[in-house]
Amino acid sequence: MAGKAQFGSKIGLIAATVGSAVGLGNVWRFPAETQSNGGAAFLLLYIACVFLLGIPVMLAEFSLGRGKRSDAVGVFRKLSPHSGWWVVGAVAILASYLILSFYMVVAGWTLEYLWQSMTGYLYEPVNAVAANAGVEGLEQQFKLRMQEFIVQDSRPLIMTYIMLLINAGILMMGVQKGIEKMSNILMPLLFLLLLIFAGVSLTFPKAMEGLEFFLNPDFSKITPSVVVNALGQAFFSLSLGMGILITYSSYFPKNTKLTRTAVTVSMLDLLVAIMMGVIIFPAVKSFGLDEGSLEGATLVFVTLPEVFAQMPVTQLWSILFFLLLLVAALTSTISLAEVSIAFMQDRFRLRRTTACIAVIAPLFVLSTLCSLSQGSLSDFRIAGFTLFDFLDNTATNYMLPLVAIFTCIYLGWFAPKGYFYNELTNHGSISTRIYTTLLFVVRFVAPILIAVILFAKIFE
């Protein structure tokens, strides 16, 4: 496509792609999985899965996007114009949009907690209780605070709408001036905040005990279901199957070295997860919170505020943490929205501003329904799930694995002969010794392993 936008620098390319991968999954899913699945034993499995599954599938998506410089539907239409493979891209776009609809709500929750940290309101009711009831009083107060906010109708919607407007403003500025410029600012900030928190966490009284749990493998906990969890963590933390990597790689310059980029992005994403472990396990061990759950919203909105409440300069640490979380949420929502925006631009030849409006405007309805499903619409159920949980379960547990399976099958068996090789070698200008191995993984290993994840979710 002649005027296709592209990233302006290698640093911007890496920052934007890492930002698309790093999200709330690194923050709240990884610690929970590590806690319950053998500490470093799970970590080692996760690292193995990133290299065995993550990088090959990422390269498959990169080769599609960079090679045909189009959206997730367009790449299949260009490569196989008289076939139905475009449906794979369509499912990826739909999945990313469904995820965006509830992810924007969670981003709004993060913004609210940043605001409450800045005003001090988050900690106002807990100090007196903590003095009389200790840690248990803190936990109860933060649980009540979270429940008080999330089940409301109006306040979460306000924060969700603010996040929608922030996203729209950045996206309308375009690929270089919007996405790349934002990523160049926010990703270094995210890593700086991670370093600060890791440094502080290592000064806590029982930091070494927390690290010992995190880095000491308990292989007795490894079961087939734990292996499936590690595969799933690698899969979701790298944003595979969402159309994001196809879309972002369509903005790569033609001389981008795809293998090096995939390894760099995967290693930085892995580093974020490991740093979160270094931050969280010493902190919860030192403050006697290691027996509780480190999963999801409880970790972020209850356990960590408990930690901050017991630290000097509580408000500062709370502000910095929820700023970190907001950065991760914002880079994720931007990348999810860009999948649909690229589709609207490429398929319907819309101007970028028009495409952004067409994508963001319906979210004011969809995200509203997702938010209200935690409050006044919580009794409305689909297959036993609230709307929020139904979209989460359907998109992440079923649609994404299916997209990744068929992407691998297509590239391994049905793409034009030599296409994958030409993209990995930049049409022979760079050498590669791993092509045969990668092709084997994409053809056989990745589809089978991803199918294992899918069936494990179906039958659990």
N, C-alpha and C positions, 0 to 999 in steps of 0.2 A: 504493500500500500504506500503510495508515494509520500505523503507528508506525515508518515507515522512518527509519533513522538518517541524520544528515547532519552535514557538517563545521560547526563552530561559528563559524568566522571566515574572512575572505577570505585572511588570511595562512596560516592552517592549511590551507585548501583548496589554495593554490598550493604550499605546502611539501610536502604529501602527494603532489600530482600530479607535481611536479618529482622528488620522491624515487622515484616509481614509474618514471619515465623514465630518470633517471641511474643507470647501473649499470656493470658491468665493461666493457661495450662501449665506453663513453666513454674508459675508461682504457687498455685494451689493443688494441682493434681500430682505433680512430681513428689513433693514432701509426703503426701498421704500414701502414695504407692510405696515409697521407700520405707516409711515407718512400719507398714504392715507386711512387707514382703522381704524382710531379711537385710535391711540396710544396704551395705555395699554390694551384697549379692544381687539385689535388684539393680543397683547402679551399673554393675558390670554387664548384666544382661541388657540393660537399656543402651549402653554404649555399643555393645555388639550389634544390637538391632538397628541403631542409627547407621552403622557402616554396612550391614548386610542388606537392610531393607530401605532405609531412608535415603541414602545418597544415590543408589541406582534409580529409585523411583523419581527422585528429584531431577536427576539427569534426563530421565525420559520426558518429564514435563518441560524442562528447560529446552530440550532439543525441538519439541513441538512448537513452543512459543517463539524462540529466537529464529528458528528456521523459516517459519511461515509468517511471522510478524503480524499476528492477528489475535482475535479473542478466542475463548475456549471452544466456541462452535466453529469459528472461521478456520482454525488450523486443520480440523478434520475435513471440512468442506474443500479446502484447497488441496489437501493431500489425496483425498479420496472423494472426488466431487459427485460421483454417481452411486453413493452408498449411504447407509444409515448410521455410519459411525459418528456423525455430528451429534447424535442423541447423547453420547457420552459427555460431550462438552456442555450440552444443554442441562443435563442432570447436575454437573459440577456447578454451573451458574445458579441453578435453582437452590442447590444445597447451600452455597455460600450466602445467598440472599436470605434464606430461612435462618441460618446461623446469625447473620447480621441483625435480624429483627429482634432476637432476644439478647444478643451480645451488647447491643446498644443500651439495653436496660441495665445490664451489669455495669457498663461503663458509667451510666448515670449514678448508680449506687456508689461507685468509686469517687466520682466527683462530689457527691454529697458528703462522704466521709472526709474528703480533703477539706471541704468547707467547714465541717464540724470540728475538724482538727485546728483549722486556722482561727476559728472563733473561740475555741476552747469548750464548746458546748458538749462535745463528745465525752469529756471527762468531768463535767460539772457534777453529775449525780453520784459519781463513784468514790470520790475521796473520803467522804464521811463513812460510807458503807465499808470501804476497805479498812478503815481504821478499826472498825468494830467487828467485822466479819472476815477479814483477811482475803485470801485468794478466792475462796468460794463466793464471797460477796461480790468481788470484781467480776467473776465469770457470770453470775446471775444478772448483774447490772448491764453488761455488754450484750448478753443474749436478749434482754428486754429492750435495749436500745436498738438492736438490729431488727427485732420483730416490730417494734414501734414504727420504724421507718418503712420497712419493706411492704408491710400490709396496708399502708396508706394508699390512697388513690392519687392525691394531688401532688405531693412533694416529689415522689419518684418520677412522675411524669414531667415535671418542670425540669429536673436534672437530665432526663432522657432527651427532652427537646433541646436543651442547651448543647448536649453532645451531638445531636443531629445537625444543629446549625454550625457548630465548630467543624464537623466533618465536611459539610457542604462548602464552607468557606475555603478550606484547604484544597478540596478536590476541584473546585472551580478554577483554582489558580493553575491547574495543569500538572503534568508529570514532573517537569524540572523545577518550576517555581513553587509548586505546591508539595507534591509527595516527596521529591528528592530533597528539597530545602528543609522540609519538616524533619525528615529522617536524619539529615546531617546534623541537626541541632539536638533532636530528642534521643537518638541512640547513644551518642557519647554521654549525654546526661544520665541515661539509664545505667550505663556501665559505671559511671562515677558514683552514683547513688548506691549501686550494688557493692562497690569497693568500700565505701564509707560504712555501710551496714555490716559487711563482713568483718572489717577491722574492729568495729565496736563490739560485735558479737563475740569475737575471740578474746575480749578482755573480761567477759563474764566469769563468775566464780567457778562454774562447772562446765566451762567451754570445752575442755579436753574430753570430759565424759560424753558430751553431746557429739563431738567429732568422732570419738571412738565408736559410738553407735552407728553414725553415718558411714564411716569408712571401714568398719569391721564387718566382713561378710558373714552372714549366717546362712550357709547353703542348705541347712535343714528346712528352711522355709520355702525353698524352690520347688514348685509343683508345676504341672502343665498350665494351670490357670495363671500362675505368676508369669510364666513365659509369655502367655497371651497378653497379659497386662503390660509387659515390657514392650512387646510389639506394638500394642495400641498406643502407648505413651510416645514411642518414637514416631509413629505414624501421625498422630495428632499434633505433636509439638512442632513438627516441621511443616504443617499446613498442607499435607499431601492430599490430593483429590478434591481440592476446593476450587480449582481453576486459578488460584492466586499465582502460583509459580509459572503457569503458562502465560498468564496476562503480564506479569512483571518481566518475564524473560523476553516477551515481544518488544520490550523497550530496551533490551540489551543491544549495544553496538555489535556489528557483525563480527568483530575481531575478539569478542569476549571469550575467554577460555572457560568453557562450561564446567569441566571437571574441577579445576582449581576453585571456581566460584562456588560449586556445590559443596566441596569439602570445607571451604572457609565459612560459608553460611551455616552448615551443620555443626561445625566445631564451636562457633560463637553461640549458637542456640543451645548446644550442650553445656557450654560454659555458664550460661545464665542459670540453667537448672542446677548445676553443681554449686554455684555461688548461693543460690537460694537455700540449698541444703546446709551450706556452711553458715548461713545467717540464722536459719530457723532452729536447727537441732541444738546448738549451744544455748540459744536463747530460751527455748522451752524447757531444757534440762535445768538450766540455772534458776529458773523461776518456778520450778515444780509443776510444769504444765505438760510434761512429756507423756503422761498417762492418758490424756484426752485425745480426741480426734484432731488430726491435722488436715482434715479434708475440706475442700471447697470454701464456701462462704464462712464456715465456722472458724477456720484458720485465719482468714483475712479480717473478718469483722468482729471476732470475739477474742481468739487466742492472742493475736499480735497486739491489739489494744491493751489486753491484760499485761503483756510484757512492757509496753511503753508506759503504762500507768505506774509501774514499779521502778522505772528508770528516772534518773535526774533529767530535767529539761524534757518532761514528757511531751509537751506540745510540739517541740522541734522535731523529735524523732517521728511522731505521728504524721506531721506535715510532710516530712521527707519520704516516708514510706508510701503514703497514699499518692504523693506526686509520682513516685516510681511506678506504682500500680496504674495510675492514670496514663502515663506514657506508654506502658505496655498495651493498655486497652485501646488507646487512640491509634497507635500504629496498626493494630489488628483491625479495627473497624474501618480505617482508611483503605487497607488492602482488600478487605472483603467487599467494600462498596465499589472499588475500582474494577473488580471482575465484571460486574453488571454494567458499569459505565462504559468500559471498553467494548462490551457486546453491543450496547445501544449505539455507540459511535460507529462501529464497524459495520453492523448489520443494517442499520437504518440511516446511516450517513448524517447523524445529528451533530450539531455543534456541541462542543464540550459542555457549555453552560446548560444547554437544553437537556443533554444526557444526564447531567448531575441532578437536575430538578426532577427528571423522570424517574430516577432511581431513589432519591432521598424522599420525595413527597409521599409515596405510599407507606414509607416507614413510620410516618406520623400516625398512621392507622394501625399498622401491624405491631409496631413496638408498643403502642398504647395498649393494645389487647394483651400483649405478653406481660406488660407491667401490671395491668389490672387483674391478670390471672393469679397474681400473688396476693391480691386483696379482694375487692368486691366481686370478682368473677372467679374466685377460687373454687366454687362449687361446680363450675362448668368443666366437664371432663371429656377427654377423647381417649378411649381405650384405657381409662383409669388414670390418665395423666392430665395435669393442668396444661393449658396451651403452651406455656413456657417450656415445661418438661417434655411435652409431646414433640415440639419442634426440635429441641435439643436431642432427644433420643432418636428421632427419625433421621435427622440430617447427619449427625456425627456417628451414630452406630451402624447405619445401613447405607445411606447414600454415598458417603465419602469412600468407604471401602469398595463399593461397587465401581465407582469412578476409577479408583486406582487400579483395580483388577483389570478392567477393560482397557485402560490406558496402556498398561504393560502388555496385554495380549495384542493390542493393535500395533504398538511400536515393535514388538518382538516378532510378529507373524504377518501382519497385513500392510504395514507401511511400505512405501516404495523401496525396492532393494537398494541397500547402501545408504539410505537416508540417515539412520542413526549414526553410522560410522562417519559420514561426511560432517554431521553436526559436531560430533565429539572432537574431530580432528580439524575443524574449520576448513573442510574440503581439502585435507591433506597437507595443510600448512604447518600443523604441529603433530608430533608423534604421540602415540598412546600405546601402552603395553597392556592395558586392562580391558580393551574393547571386548575380546572374546569372553572374558569373565563377566563383564557387565551385561552382555547380550544374554548369556546363560541365566543370570539372575533375573533379568527383566522377562525372559521367556518362561522360566520355570519356577524359580525360587520365590520371587516376589508375589506372583499371583497366588501361589499355594499358601504362603504365610499370611497374606492379607485375607484369603478365604477362611483361614483358621480363625482369625480375629472376628470375621463376620459371623461365622457359625457359632463361635463361642458366645457372642452377644445374643444370638437368636435363642440358644438353648440354655443360657445361664438361669 
